[in-house]
Amino acid sequence: MDDQNEFLLQRFHGQEVVLDLESMYVCVGTLLEADHRYLVLEQADLHDLRDTSTTRERYILDSKVHGVRANRERVLINRSQVVGLSLLDDVIA
């Protein structure tokens, strides 16, 4: 990971984040670590949107309002699958 990417990610470390993935998954949790290949989240909710009729936006908003419903102690997400990363606090209600 180059210095510019590391600088951009610094403000997200230790914060609750939303990872929008290319697939039908969304992941919400606390960003613990990042390297050139993975983002590591703890106390994370890795959610398969095919399992519900709820939209991605509604699910993320519910996570902000009601808190993260963790189903993983720790999860590694391949950075190549991430299309968006934001702070959960930045989600607009």
N, CA, C and O atoms as a GROMACS GRO file, in nm:
protein
  372
    1MET      N    1   0.085  -0.116   0.000
    1MET     CA    2   0.000   0.000   0.000
    1MET      C    3   0.090   0.123   0.000
    1MET      O    4   0.186   0.131   0.077
    2ASP      N    5   0.059   0.219  -0.087
    2ASP     CA    6   0.144   0.337  -0.091
    2ASP      C    7   0.107   0.435   0.021
    2ASP      O    8   0.003   0.421   0.085
    3ASP      N    9   0.194   0.532   0.041
    3ASP     CA   10   0.177   0.627   0.153
    3ASP      C   11   0.048   0.706   0.142
    3ASP      O   12  -0.016   0.735   0.244
    4GLN      N   13   0.007   0.742   0.020
    4GLN     CA   14  -0.116   0.820   0.001
    4GLN      C   15  -0.238   0.740   0.047
    4GLN      O   16  -0.324   0.795   0.116
    5ASN      N   17  -0.247   0.613   0.010
    5ASN     CA   18  -0.359   0.529   0.052
    5ASN      C   19  -0.360   0.512   0.203
    5ASN      O   20  -0.466   0.516   0.265
    6GLU      N   21  -0.243   0.492   0.262
    6GLU     CA   22  -0.234   0.476   0.406
    6GLU      C   23  -0.280   0.602   0.477
    6GLU      O   24  -0.351   0.596   0.577
    7PHE      N   25  -0.241   0.717   0.424
    7PHE     CA   26  -0.284   0.845   0.481
    7PHE      C   27  -0.436   0.859   0.476
    7PHE      O   28  -0.498   0.903   0.572
    8LEU      N   29  -0.496   0.821   0.363
    8LEU     CA   30  -0.642   0.832   0.349
    8LEU      C   31  -0.715   0.739   0.446
    8LEU      O   32  -0.822   0.774   0.496
    9LEU      N   33  -0.658   0.622   0.472
    9LEU     CA   34  -0.724   0.526   0.561
    9LEU      C   35  -0.705   0.557   0.709
    9LEU      O   36  -0.781   0.507   0.791
   10GLN      N   37  -0.606   0.637   0.744
   10GLN     CA   38  -0.576   0.663   0.886
   10GLN      C   39  -0.697   0.711   0.964
   10GLN      O   40  -0.717   0.668   1.078
   11ARG      N   41  -0.777   0.798   0.907
   11ARG     CA   42  -0.890   0.852   0.982
   11ARG      C   43  -1.000   0.747   1.007
   11ARG      O   44  -1.089   0.768   1.089
   12PHE      N   45  -0.993   0.636   0.936
   12PHE     CA   46  -1.093   0.530   0.951
   12PHE      C   47  -1.054   0.426   1.055
   12PHE      O   48  -1.140   0.354   1.105
   13HIS      N   49  -0.925   0.416   1.088
   13HIS     CA   50  -0.879   0.315   1.183
   13HIS      C   51  -0.945   0.334   1.320
   13HIS      O   52  -0.949   0.445   1.373
   14GLY      N   53  -0.997   0.225   1.374
   14GLY     CA   54  -1.062   0.228   1.505
   14GLY      C   55  -1.204   0.281   1.501
   14GLY      O   56  -1.267   0.295   1.606
   15GLN      N   57  -1.254   0.311   1.383
   15GLN     CA   58  -1.389   0.366   1.367
   15GLN      C   59  -1.481   0.260   1.305
   15GLN      O   60  -1.436   0.169   1.237
   16GLU      N   61  -1.611   0.275   1.331
   16GLU     CA   62  -1.709   0.189   1.264
   16GLU      C   63  -1.724   0.236   1.120
   16GLU      O   64  -1.749   0.353   1.093
   17VAL      N   65  -1.707   0.140   1.028
   17VAL     CA   66  -1.710   0.171   0.886
   17VAL      C   67  -1.811   0.084   0.813
   17VAL      O   68  -1.853  -0.021   0.862
   18VAL      N   69  -1.848   0.130   0.696
   18VAL     CA   70  -1.933   0.055   0.603
   18VAL      C   71  -1.848   0.023   0.481
   18VAL      O   72  -1.788   0.112   0.422
   19LEU      N   73  -1.844  -0.104   0.443
   19LEU     CA   74  -1.778  -0.146   0.320
   19LEU      C   75  -1.886  -0.191   0.223
   19LEU      O   76  -1.953  -0.292   0.246
   20ASP      N   77  -1.903  -0.116   0.116
   20ASP     CA   78  -1.991  -0.160   0.007
   20ASP      C   79  -1.906  -0.246  -0.085
   20ASP      O   80  -1.800  -0.204  -0.132
   21LEU      N   81  -1.953  -0.367  -0.111
   21LEU     CA   82  -1.876  -0.463  -0.189
   21LEU      C   83  -1.938  -0.483  -0.326
   21LEU      O   84  -2.057  -0.458  -0.346
   22GLU      N   85  -1.856  -0.527  -0.422
   22GLU     CA   86  -1.904  -0.552  -0.558
   22GLU      C   87  -2.017  -0.653  -0.559
   22GLU      O   88  -2.110  -0.643  -0.639
   23SER      N   89  -2.010  -0.748  -0.472
   23SER     CA   90  -2.109  -0.855  -0.464
   23SER      C   91  -2.234  -0.808  -0.390
   23SER      O   92  -2.248  -0.689  -0.361
   24MET      N   93  -2.320  -0.898  -0.362
   24MET     CA   94  -2.443  -0.869  -0.288
   24MET      C   95  -2.419  -0.871  -0.137
   24MET      O   96  -2.510  -0.902  -0.060
   25TYR      N   97  -2.298  -0.838  -0.096
   25TYR     CA   98  -2.264  -0.831   0.045
   25TYR      C   99  -2.235  -0.686   0.084
   25TYR      O  100  -2.192  -0.605   0.003
   26VAL      N  101  -2.262  -0.658   0.211
   26VAL     CA  102  -2.220  -0.533   0.272
   26VAL      C  103  -2.160  -0.571   0.407
   26VAL      O  104  -2.205  -0.666   0.472
   27CYS      N  105  -2.059  -0.496   0.449
   27CYS     CA  106  -1.994  -0.527   0.575
   27CYS      C  107  -1.986  -0.400   0.659
   27CYS      O  108  -1.944  -0.295   0.610
   28VAL      N  109  -2.026  -0.412   0.785
   28VAL     CA  110  -2.022  -0.300   0.879
   28VAL      C  111  -1.946  -0.348   1.002
   28VAL      O  112  -1.976  -0.453   1.058
   29GLY      N  113  -1.848  -0.270   1.044
   29GLY     CA  114  -1.771  -0.307   1.162
   29GLY      C  115  -1.662  -0.206   1.189
   29GLY      O  116  -1.655  -0.101   1.124
   30THR      N  117  -1.577  -0.236   1.285
   30THR     CA  118  -1.469  -0.147   1.324
   30THR      C  119  -1.343  -0.182   1.248
   30THR      O  120  -1.295  -0.295   1.254
   31LEU      N  121  -1.288  -0.084   1.175
   31LEU     CA  122  -1.166  -0.108   1.097
   31LEU      C  123  -1.048  -0.123   1.192
   31LEU      O  124  -1.013  -0.030   1.265
   32LEU      N  125  -0.988  -0.240   1.188
   32LEU     CA  126  -0.877  -0.273   1.278
   32LEU      C  127  -0.742  -0.253   1.209
   32LEU      O  128  -0.651  -0.192   1.265
   33GLU      N  129  -0.730  -0.306   1.087
   33GLU     CA  130  -0.604  -0.302   1.014
   33GLU      C  131  -0.633  -0.294   0.865
   33GLU      O  132  -0.744  -0.318   0.819
   34ALA      N  133  -0.527  -0.258   0.791
   34ALA     CA  134  -0.534  -0.258   0.645
   34ALA      C  135  -0.395  -0.284   0.590
   34ALA      O  136  -0.296  -0.232   0.642
   35ASP      N  137  -0.388  -0.364   0.485
   35ASP     CA  138  -0.263  -0.380   0.414
   35ASP      C  139  -0.293  -0.373   0.265
   35ASP      O  140  -0.403  -0.334   0.226
   36HIS      N  141  -0.198  -0.410   0.182
   36HIS     CA  142  -0.216  -0.397   0.038
   36HIS      C  143  -0.326  -0.489  -0.017
   36HIS      O  144  -0.376  -0.466  -0.127
   37ARG      N  145  -0.364  -0.592   0.058
   37ARG     CA  146  -0.462  -0.688   0.008
   37ARG      C  147  -0.594  -0.688   0.085
   37ARG      O  148  -0.699  -0.707   0.025
   38TYR      N  149  -0.589  -0.668   0.216
   38TYR     CA  150  -0.709  -0.684   0.299
   38TYR      C  151  -0.738  -0.563   0.386
   38TYR      O  152  -0.649  -0.488   0.426
   39LEU      N  153  -0.866  -0.547   0.416
   39LEU     CA  154  -0.913  -0.462   0.523
   39LEU      C  155  -0.962  -0.557   0.632
   39LEU      O  156  -1.036  -0.651   0.602
   40VAL      N  157  -0.923  -0.535   0.755
   40VAL     CA  158  -0.960  -0.622   0.865
   40VAL      C  159  -1.058  -0.546   0.954
   40VAL      O  160  -1.026  -0.439   1.006
   41LEU      N  161  -1.176  -0.603   0.972
   41LEU     CA  162  -1.277  -0.543   1.059
   41LEU      C  163  -1.302  -0.637   1.176
   41LEU      O  164  -1.298  -0.759   1.161
   42GLU      N  165  -1.328  -0.578   1.293
   42GLU     CA  166  -1.366  -0.657   1.409
   42GLU      C  167  -1.507  -0.620   1.450
   42GLU      O  168  -1.559  -0.514   1.414
   43GLN      N  169  -1.569  -0.710   1.527
   43GLN     CA  170  -1.709  -0.691   1.568
   43GLN      C  171  -1.790  -0.648   1.446
   43GLN      O  172  -1.857  -0.545   1.446
   44ALA      N  173  -1.781  -0.731   1.342
   44ALA     CA  174  -1.835  -0.697   1.211
   44ALA      C  175  -1.964  -0.773   1.180
   44ALA      O  176  -1.987  -0.884   1.227
   45ASP      N  177  -2.045  -0.708   1.098
   45ASP     CA  178  -2.165  -0.770   1.042
   45ASP      C  179  -2.141  -0.785   0.893
   45ASP      O  180  -2.146  -0.688   0.818
   46LEU      N  181  -2.115  -0.908   0.849
   46LEU     CA  182  -2.102  -0.939   0.708
   46LEU      C  183  -2.238  -0.989   0.663
   46LEU      O  184  -2.280  -1.098   0.702
   47HIS      N  185  -2.305  -0.910   0.583
   47HIS     CA  186  -2.446  -0.937   0.551
   47HIS      C  187  -2.465  -0.966   0.403
   47HIS      O  188  -2.422  -0.888   0.318
   48ASP      N  189  -2.529  -1.079   0.374
   48ASP     CA  190  -2.563  -1.118   0.238
   48ASP      C  191  -2.702  -1.062   0.207
   48ASP      O  192  -2.801  -1.106   0.264
   49LEU      N  193  -2.707  -0.965   0.116
   49LEU     CA  194  -2.834  -0.899   0.084
   49LEU      C  195  -2.932  -0.990   0.011
   49LEU      O  196  -3.050  -0.957   0.000
   50ARG      N  197  -2.884  -1.104  -0.038
   50ARG     CA  198  -2.976  -1.200  -0.102
   50ARG      C  199  -3.065  -1.269   0.000
   50ARG      O  200  -3.166  -1.329  -0.035
   51ASP      N  201  -3.026  -1.260   0.129
   51ASP     CA  202  -3.103  -1.326   0.235
   51ASP      C  203  -3.218  -1.243   0.288
   51ASP      O  204  -3.287  -1.286   0.380
   52THR      N  205  -3.240  -1.125   0.232
   52THR     CA  206  -3.342  -1.036   0.284
   52THR      C  207  -3.400  -0.951   0.172
   52THR      O  208  -3.338  -0.937   0.066
   53SER      N  209  -3.516  -0.896   0.194
   53SER     CA  210  -3.575  -0.805   0.096
   53SER      C  211  -3.534  -0.660   0.122
   53SER      O  212  -3.571  -0.570   0.046
   54THR      N  213  -3.458  -0.638   0.228
   54THR     CA  214  -3.412  -0.505   0.263
   54THR      C  215  -3.306  -0.456   0.163
   54THR      O  216  -3.219  -0.533   0.123
   55THR      N  217  -3.314  -0.330   0.124
   55THR     CA  218  -3.214  -0.274   0.034
   55THR      C  219  -3.083  -0.251   0.108
   55THR      O  220  -3.080  -0.247   0.231
   56ARG      N  221  -2.977  -0.235   0.035
   56ARG     CA  222  -2.845  -0.205   0.092
   56ARG      C  223  -2.852  -0.077   0.175
   56ARG      O  224  -2.803  -0.072   0.288
   57GLU      N  225  -2.915   0.026   0.119
   57GLU     CA  226  -2.924   0.155   0.188
   57GLU      C  227  -3.002   0.144   0.319
   57GLU      O  228  -2.962   0.200   0.421
   58ARG      N  229  -3.113   0.071   0.315
   58ARG     CA  230  -3.195   0.054   0.436
   58ARG      C  231  -3.118  -0.024   0.542
   58ARG      O  232  -3.123   0.010   0.661
   59TYR      N  233  -3.047  -0.127   0.500
   59TYR     CA  234  -2.971  -0.209   0.594
   59TYR      C  235  -2.863  -0.127   0.663
   59TYR      O  236  -2.844  -0.136   0.784
   60ILE      N  237  -2.793  -0.046   0.585
   60ILE     CA  238  -2.687   0.038   0.641
   60ILE      C  239  -2.746   0.142   0.736
   60ILE      O  240  -2.692   0.165   0.844
   61LEU      N  241  -2.856   0.203   0.697
   61LEU     CA  242  -2.921   0.302   0.783
   61LEU      C  243  -2.968   0.237   0.913
   61LEU      O  244  -2.952   0.296   1.020
   62ASP      N  245  -3.024   0.117   0.906
   62ASP     CA  246  -3.065   0.045   1.027
   62ASP      C  247  -2.945   0.017   1.117
   62ASP      O  248  -2.957   0.022   1.240
   63SER      N  249  -2.830  -0.012   1.058
   63SER     CA  250  -2.709  -0.036   1.137
   63SER      C  251  -2.667   0.091   1.210
   63SER      O  252  -2.618   0.085   1.322
   64LYS      N  253  -2.685   0.205   1.144
   64LYS     CA  254  -2.651   0.331   1.209
   64LYS      C  255  -2.746   0.360   1.324
   64LYS      O  256  -2.704   0.399   1.433
   65VAL      N  257  -2.874   0.342   1.300
   65VAL     CA  258  -2.976   0.376   1.400
   65VAL      C  259  -2.976   0.278   1.518
   65VAL      O  260  -2.985   0.321   1.633
   66HIS      N  261  -2.965   0.148   1.489
   66HIS     CA  262  -2.980   0.045   1.593
   66HIS      C  263  -2.848  -0.016   1.640
   66HIS      O  264  -2.846  -0.096   1.733
   67GLY      N  265  -2.739   0.021   1.575
   67GLY     CA  266  -2.609  -0.036   1.610
   67GLY      C  267  -2.574  -0.155   1.522
   67GLY      O  268  -2.661  -0.217   1.460
   68VAL      N  269  -2.446  -0.185   1.518
   68VAL     CA  270  -2.395  -0.296   1.437
   68VAL      C  271  -2.433  -0.427   1.505
   68VAL      O  272  -2.408  -0.446   1.624
   69ARG      N  273  -2.494  -0.517   1.429
   69ARG     CA  274  -2.531  -0.649   1.479
   69ARG      C  275  -2.422  -0.748   1.436
   69ARG      O  276  -2.435  -0.818   1.336
   70ALA      N  277  -2.314  -0.751   1.513
   70ALA     CA  278  -2.197  -0.829   1.475
   70ALA      C  279  -2.229  -0.978   1.467
   70ALA      O  280  -2.294  -1.034   1.554
   71ASN      N  281  -2.181  -1.040   1.358
   71ASN     CA  282  -2.189  -1.184   1.344
   71ASN      C  283  -2.051  -1.245   1.319
   71ASN      O  284  -2.038  -1.364   1.292
   72ARG      N  285  -1.948  -1.160   1.327
   72ARG     CA  286  -1.809  -1.204   1.313
   72ARG      C  287  -1.723  -1.128   1.414
   72ARG      O  288  -1.734  -1.006   1.426
   73GLU      N  289  -1.638  -1.200   1.485
   73GLU     CA  290  -1.540  -1.134   1.573
   73GLU      C  291  -1.442  -1.055   1.489
   73GLU      O  292  -1.407  -0.941   1.521
   74ARG      N  293  -1.397  -1.117   1.379
   74ARG     CA  294  -1.300  -1.054   1.290
   74ARG      C  295  -1.323  -1.108   1.149
   74ARG      O  296  -1.350  -1.227   1.131
   75VAL      N  297  -1.313  -1.019   1.050
   75VAL     CA  298  -1.330  -1.060   0.911
   75VAL      C  299  -1.228  -0.985   0.825
   75VAL      O  300  -1.202  -0.867   0.845
   76LEU      N  301  -1.170  -1.057   0.728
   76LEU     CA  302  -1.079  -0.998   0.631
   76LEU      C  303  -1.156  -0.980   0.501
   76LEU      O  304  -1.216  -1.075   0.450
   77ILE      N  305  -1.155  -0.859   0.448
   77ILE     CA  306  -1.224  -0.829   0.323
   77ILE      C  307  -1.118  -0.795   0.219
   77ILE      O  308  -1.034  -0.707   0.241
   78ASN      N  309  -1.122  -0.864   0.106
   78ASN     CA  310  -1.028  -0.838  -0.001
   78ASN      C  311  -1.055  -0.699  -0.059
   78ASN      O  312  -1.167  -0.670  -0.102
   79ARG      N  313  -0.954  -0.615  -0.060
   79ARG     CA  314  -0.970  -0.476  -0.104
   79ARG      C  315  -1.019  -0.466  -0.248
   79ARG      O  316  -1.085  -0.368  -0.284
   80SER      N  317  -0.987  -0.566  -0.330
   80SER     CA  318  -1.030  -0.561  -0.470
   80SER      C  319  -1.182  -0.571  -0.484
   80SER      O  320  -1.236  -0.538  -0.590
   81GLN      N  321  -1.251  -0.616  -0.379
   81GLN     CA  322  -1.396  -0.630  -0.383
   81GLN      C  323  -1.469  -0.506  -0.330
   81GLN      O  324  -1.591  -0.497  -0.340
   82VAL      N  325  -1.395  -0.412  -0.273
   82VAL     CA  326  -1.456  -0.294  -0.211
   82VAL      C  327  -1.477  -0.185  -0.315
   82VAL      O  328  -1.384  -0.145  -0.385
   83VAL      N  329  -1.602  -0.139  -0.324
   83VAL     CA  330  -1.632  -0.028  -0.415
   83VAL      C  331  -1.652   0.102  -0.338
   83VAL      O  332  -1.650   0.210  -0.396
   84GLY      N  333  -1.672   0.092  -0.207
   84GLY     CA  334  -1.688   0.211  -0.125
   84GLY      C  335  -1.660   0.182   0.020
   84GLY      O  336  -1.691   0.075   0.072
   85LEU      N  337  -1.600   0.280   0.087
   85LEU     CA  338  -1.572   0.272   0.230
   85LEU      C  339  -1.609   0.406   0.290
   85LEU      O  340  -1.565   0.511   0.243
   86SER      N  341  -1.691   0.403   0.394
   86SER     CA  342  -1.728   0.527   0.462
   86SER      C  343  -1.743   0.501   0.610
   86SER      O  344  -1.762   0.387   0.653
   87LEU      N  345  -1.734   0.607   0.688
   87LEU     CA  346  -1.763   0.595   0.830
   87LEU      C  347  -1.913   0.573   0.847
   87LEU      O  348  -1.994   0.632   0.776
   88LEU      N  349  -1.948   0.489   0.942
   88LEU     CA  350  -2.090   0.468   0.969
   88LEU      C  351  -2.153   0.600   1.014
   88LEU      O  352  -2.270   0.626   0.984
   89ASP      N  353  -2.076   0.682   1.086
   89ASP     CA  354  -2.127   0.813   1.128
   89ASP      C  355  -2.157   0.906   1.011
   89ASP      O  356  -2.235   1.000   1.026
   90ASP      N  357  -2.098   0.881   0.895
   90ASP     CA  358  -2.121   0.966   0.778
   90ASP      C  359  -2.245   0.927   0.698
   90ASP      O  360  -2.282   0.996   0.602
   91VAL      N  361  -2.310   0.816   0.737
   91VAL     CA  362  -2.434   0.776   0.670
   91VAL      C  363  -2.541   0.879   0.701
   91VAL      O  364  -2.563   0.914   0.817
   92ILE      N  365  -2.607   0.926   0.597
   92ILE     CA  366  -2.709   1.030   0.612
   92ILE      C  367  -2.845   0.964   0.630
   92ILE      O  368  -2.889   0.883   0.549
   93ALA      N  369  -2.910   1.003   0.738
   93ALA     CA  370  -3.043   0.946   0.769
   93ALA      C  371  -3.151   1.016   0.690
   93ALA      O  372  -3.269   0.982   0.703
   0.00000   0.00000   0.00000
